[in-house]
Amino acid sequence: MLCITSFTIVLILGGGPAAKTLEVAIYQALRFGFDPARAVTLTVLQMLDFAVVLVLTRLGANTVAMPTCQWRRAVTFGRQS
């Protein structure tokens, strides 16, 4: 939904060089310049960006701290054992 929304908004606002997303750049490379090599390059760039964000998200998911109330219970139960 985000890609469709950003694509539409940028095109409505003019889609010029000052307001361009990767989706719009891919569209313009095919529609106006008919440069498939550039469109493929931009598509691969977008997929790499997504992969980097996915990896960073996965790495960040392991660093989430335990909520304080659960940590206190774990410490309390650990002392009683």
C-alpha positions as CSV (number, residue, x, y, z in Angstrom):
1,M,0.0,0.0,0.0
2,L,2.8,2.4,0.8
3,C,4.5,2.0,-2.6
4,I,1.2,2.4,-4.5
5,T,0.3,5.5,-2.4
6,S,3.8,7.1,-2.8
7,F,3.8,6.3,-6.5
8,T,0.4,7.9,-7.1
9,I,1.1,11.0,-4.9
10,V,4.4,11.7,-6.7
11,L,2.8,11.4,-10.1
12,I,0.0,13.7,-9.1
13,L,2.4,16.3,-7.8
14,G,4.3,16.2,-11.1
15,G,6.9,13.5,-10.6
16,G,9.8,15.7,-11.6
17,P,13.4,15.2,-10.6
18,A,12.9,17.1,-7.3
19,A,10.1,14.7,-6.2
20,K,11.0,11.2,-7.3
21,T,10.9,7.9,-5.6
22,L,12.5,4.6,-6.9
23,E,9.1,3.5,-8.2
24,V,8.6,6.7,-10.2
25,A,12.1,6.5,-11.5
26,I,11.5,2.9,-12.7
27,Y,8.2,4.1,-14.4
28,Q,9.9,7.0,-16.0
29,A,12.8,4.9,-17.3
30,L,10.4,2.7,-19.1
31,R,7.6,5.1,-20.0
32,F,9.5,8.1,-21.2
33,G,13.0,7.1,-22.0
34,F,12.4,3.4,-22.8
35,D,15.6,2.4,-21.1
36,P,15.0,-1.2,-19.8
37,A,18.6,-1.5,-18.5
38,R,18.2,1.6,-16.2
39,A,14.8,0.3,-15.1
40,V,16.3,-3.1,-14.2
41,T,19.2,-1.4,-12.4
42,L,16.7,0.7,-10.3
43,T,14.6,-2.4,-9.6
44,V,17.6,-4.3,-8.3
45,L,18.6,-1.3,-6.2
46,Q,15.1,-1.2,-4.7
47,M,15.3,-5.0,-3.9
48,L,18.7,-4.5,-2.3
49,D,17.4,-1.6,-0.2
50,F,14.5,-3.9,0.9
51,A,16.9,-6.7,1.8
52,V,19.0,-4.3,3.9
53,V,16.0,-3.1,5.7
54,L,14.8,-6.6,6.3
55,V,18.2,-7.7,7.7
56,L,18.4,-4.7,9.9
57,T,14.9,-5.3,11.2
58,R,15.7,-9.0,11.9
59,L,18.9,-8.0,13.8
60,G,17.0,-5.3,15.7
61,A,14.3,-7.8,16.7
62,N,16.9,-9.7,18.8
63,T,17.8,-6.7,20.8
64,V,14.4,-5.9,22.3
65,A,14.6,-5.7,26.1
66,M,12.3,-7.6,28.4
67,P,9.7,-5.4,30.0
68,T,10.6,-4.2,33.5
69,C,7.8,-6.0,35.2
70,Q,8.7,-9.4,33.7
71,W,12.4,-8.7,34.5
72,R,11.5,-8.0,38.2
73,R,9.5,-11.3,38.4
74,A,12.4,-13.2,36.8
75,V,14.8,-11.8,39.3
76,T,12.4,-12.4,42.2
77,F,11.8,-16.0,41.2
78,G,15.5,-16.5,40.7
79,R,16.2,-15.5,44.3
80,Q,13.6,-17.8,45.7
81,S,15.0,-20.9,43.9
